[in-house]
Amino acid sequence: MNATPFYLDYAATTPIKPEVIDAVSLVMKTHGNASSVHGFGRTAREYVENARRQLSARYHAKPSQIVFTSGATEANNTALQAFKQRPMIISAIEHPAVTQTALAIGQPIILKVSSDGVINLNHLEELLKANPQAFVSVMLVNNETGVIQPVKEAAALAKQYGAVVHCDAVQGAGRMAVDFKDLGVDMLSLSAHKLGGPQGVGALIVADNIKLEPFMMGGSQEARRRGGTENVAGIVGFGHAVSLLDADFAVTAQWEAWREGFEAKIRAAAPTAIIVGAKSLRVCAISCITMPGVRNDTQLMAFDLAGLAVSSGAACSSGKVQPSPVLKAMGINEADATSAIRVSSGWGTEPQELEKLAQSWIELYQRCSKTIAA
Ligand code: PLP
């Protein structure tokens, strides 16, 4: 029998906070379409508008600027599709919800990142000069490395060249303060299940000057910016999760200290292991670590057997582990990239979970090193 599974994959999805489950359950016991004019509908509408106010307060946007969606994938698709006639500049480390959309639209222009995983602002300026009136998409925090991107600086630069700027803020929105106004972007994507809320609900925050063509055609919901009946219970869960984030922000220093302790143990046991992006500014609870000589699928299986849930940044297709495009863009070689795992924690994590992972990691590394040497 496996040990109690320890969940260290918060960047994939977070557990829903108990208070959020209560709020969602309460709404699920009611019914009403938020577009209906009768009392049931008005109650549903009030739920939606209350959540909109909660997002508005958290992310410093006007309630009218928030468009609820089915998640960040839809938010990203909406943002990119609305500006598909413009030259599209995307960073080399964007999530597939941006890269695949950009590729489906045409030939995106790829903004380089440094070996530390940070977008290159000089390169951005070159690209903007060559492609005035572009559309630029730069994420706030990379989902594999946790590296924070200079989005405010990128947006200010892009504005000088008449660009429209989108930011996928999914991995930052539950781990650090995010201020839509201060970032200076035109559109910002969010997802509830990355911050203690339910899956299948997200939002696109849209500046007043942006005329957003709906991506989901249908009714006139969300001020004609997104057709489809609102997911009232999901939206309530999203709003509630966002309203609870102060409790997380109060302990991020603690999370950071746990991560530092975890990474220090790995470094001491395996000096050639790479802590990806460690020289950059990172959010508090994501580590991307290579285990020299050991493929990440082997690691994931071993950790799973030990009751530890982590993930790899690499996509596995037809049985072959592919190096992650993010790590590749950072210049990390194939052998290292295919030996990287991502460890991400959050509101429910206990320090002993990271201690157990460090112990299992070191045991596996030492066992595999002996096999490799033999
Ligand atoms: N953007 C980033 C950076 C993500 O990490 C994810 C989820 O993995 C998404 C977008 C997609 O979000 P959703 O699951 O809400 O569609």
Boltz pocket constraint, residues with backbone or C-beta under 6 A from the ligand:
constraints:
  - pocket:
      binder: B
      contacts: [[A, 11], [A, 12], [A, 70], [A, 71], [A, 72], [A, 73], [A, 74], [A, 95], [A, 97], [A, 139], [A, 141], [A, 142], [A, 143], [A, 168], [A, 170], [A, 171], [A, 190], [A, 191], [A, 192], [A, 200], [A, 201], [A, 202]]
      max_distance: 6.0
